[in-house]
Amino acid sequence: MTQSDARSKVRAFLEKFIRDQDFEDGDNVFALGLVNSLMAMQLVLFLEKEFGVKFTNQDLNLKNFRSVDAMVELLGARGIFAAA
């Protein structure tokens, strides 16, 4: 699994729910009103299932899920990317 693979999967998941709205990987999807707190729980469940990780209570901070970039960074911190 690469960062690019993870980024594509996270974007694809978000794009299923965010229709007719463009956003960049660094955009705060909560601040833009594209995602709400209920969707945040869906994001957590998706990431845990899709990438086989289990987040700690410390990980469950909105800042970790605010953008595609933040989620990919969090996944990297959980060690899902193959060493180069």
C-alpha positions as a Markdown table, in Angstrom:
| # | Residue | x | y | z |
|---|---|---|---|---|
| 1 | Met | 0.0 | 0.0 | 0.0 |
| 2 | Thr | 1.3 | 3.4 | -0.9 |
| 3 | Gln | 0.3 | 6.9 | 0.1 |
| 4 | Ser | -1.1 | 7.4 | -3.3 |
| 5 | Asp | -3.2 | 4.3 | -3.1 |
| 6 | Ala | -4.6 | 5.4 | 0.3 |
| 7 | Arg | -5.2 | 8.9 | -1.0 |
| 8 | Ser | -7.2 | 7.5 | -3.9 |
| 9 | Lys | -9.3 | 5.3 | -1.6 |
| 10 | Val | -10.1 | 8.1 | 0.9 |
| 11 | Arg | -11.0 | 10.5 | -1.9 |
| 12 | Ala | -13.3 | 7.9 | -3.6 |
| 13 | Phe | -15.0 | 7.3 | -0.3 |
| 14 | Leu | -15.6 | 11.0 | 0.3 |
| 15 | Glu | -16.7 | 11.6 | -3.2 |
| 16 | Lys | -19.5 | 9.1 | -2.8 |
| 17 | Phe | -21.0 | 11.5 | -0.2 |
| 18 | Ile | -19.8 | 14.8 | -1.5 |
| 19 | Arg | -21.4 | 15.3 | -4.9 |
| 20 | Asp | -21.2 | 18.3 | -7.2 |
| 21 | Gln | -18.6 | 19.9 | -5.0 |
| 22 | Asp | -14.9 | 20.1 | -5.8 |
| 23 | Phe | -12.4 | 20.0 | -3.0 |
| 24 | Glu | -8.6 | 19.6 | -2.8 |
| 25 | Asp | -6.8 | 17.0 | -0.7 |
| 26 | Gly | -5.7 | 19.7 | 1.8 |
| 27 | Asp | -9.1 | 21.3 | 2.2 |
| 28 | Asn | -10.8 | 21.1 | 5.5 |
| 29 | Val | -14.0 | 19.3 | 4.6 |
| 30 | Phe | -15.7 | 20.1 | 7.9 |
| 31 | Ala | -15.0 | 23.9 | 7.6 |
| 32 | Leu | -16.3 | 23.8 | 4.1 |
| 33 | Gly | -19.5 | 22.2 | 5.3 |
| 34 | Leu | -19.0 | 19.1 | 3.1 |
| 35 | Val | -18.8 | 16.7 | 6.0 |
| 36 | Asn | -20.6 | 16.7 | 9.4 |
| 37 | Ser | -19.9 | 15.0 | 12.7 |
| 38 | Leu | -22.0 | 11.9 | 11.8 |
| 39 | Met | -20.0 | 11.5 | 8.7 |
| 40 | Ala | -16.8 | 11.7 | 10.8 |
| 41 | Met | -17.9 | 8.4 | 12.4 |
| 42 | Gln | -18.4 | 6.8 | 9.0 |
| 43 | Leu | -14.9 | 8.0 | 8.1 |
| 44 | Val | -13.4 | 6.4 | 11.1 |
| 45 | Leu | -15.2 | 3.1 | 10.4 |
| 46 | Phe | -14.3 | 3.2 | 6.8 |
| 47 | Leu | -10.6 | 3.8 | 7.5 |
| 48 | Glu | -10.4 | 1.1 | 10.1 |
| 49 | Lys | -12.0 | -1.5 | 7.9 |
| 50 | Glu | -10.4 | -0.5 | 4.6 |
| 51 | Phe | -6.9 | -0.2 | 6.0 |
| 52 | Gly | -7.0 | -2.7 | 8.8 |
| 53 | Val | -6.1 | -0.3 | 11.5 |
| 54 | Lys | -7.5 | 0.4 | 15.0 |
| 55 | Phe | -7.4 | 4.0 | 16.1 |
| 56 | Thr | -6.8 | 5.0 | 19.7 |
| 57 | Asn | -8.8 | 7.5 | 21.6 |
| 58 | Gln | -6.1 | 10.0 | 21.0 |
| 59 | Asp | -6.4 | 9.5 | 17.3 |
| 60 | Leu | -10.1 | 10.3 | 17.4 |
| 61 | Asn | -9.5 | 14.0 | 17.1 |
| 62 | Leu | -11.3 | 15.9 | 14.4 |
| 63 | Lys | -8.0 | 17.4 | 13.1 |
| 64 | Asn | -7.0 | 13.9 | 12.0 |
| 65 | Phe | -10.0 | 13.6 | 9.8 |
| 66 | Arg | -10.4 | 17.2 | 8.5 |
| 67 | Ser | -8.8 | 16.6 | 5.1 |
| 68 | Val | -7.7 | 13.8 | 2.8 |
| 69 | Asp | -4.1 | 14.8 | 3.6 |
| 70 | Ala | -4.7 | 14.6 | 7.4 |
| 71 | Met | -6.3 | 11.1 | 7.0 |
| 72 | Val | -3.4 | 9.9 | 4.9 |
| 73 | Glu | -0.9 | 11.3 | 7.5 |
| 74 | Leu | -2.8 | 9.5 | 10.3 |
| 75 | Leu | -2.7 | 6.2 | 8.3 |
| 76 | Gly | 1.0 | 6.7 | 7.9 |
| 77 | Ala | 1.4 | 7.2 | 11.6 |
| 78 | Arg | -0.3 | 3.8 | 12.0 |
| 79 | Gly | 2.3 | 2.2 | 9.8 |
| 80 | Ile | 0.2 | 1.1 | 6.9 |
| 81 | Phe | 2.6 | 2.2 | 4.1 |
| 82 | Ala | 5.2 | -0.2 | 2.9 |
| 83 | Ala | 8.8 | 0.9 | 3.6 |
| 84 | Ala | 10.5 | 2.3 | 0.6 |
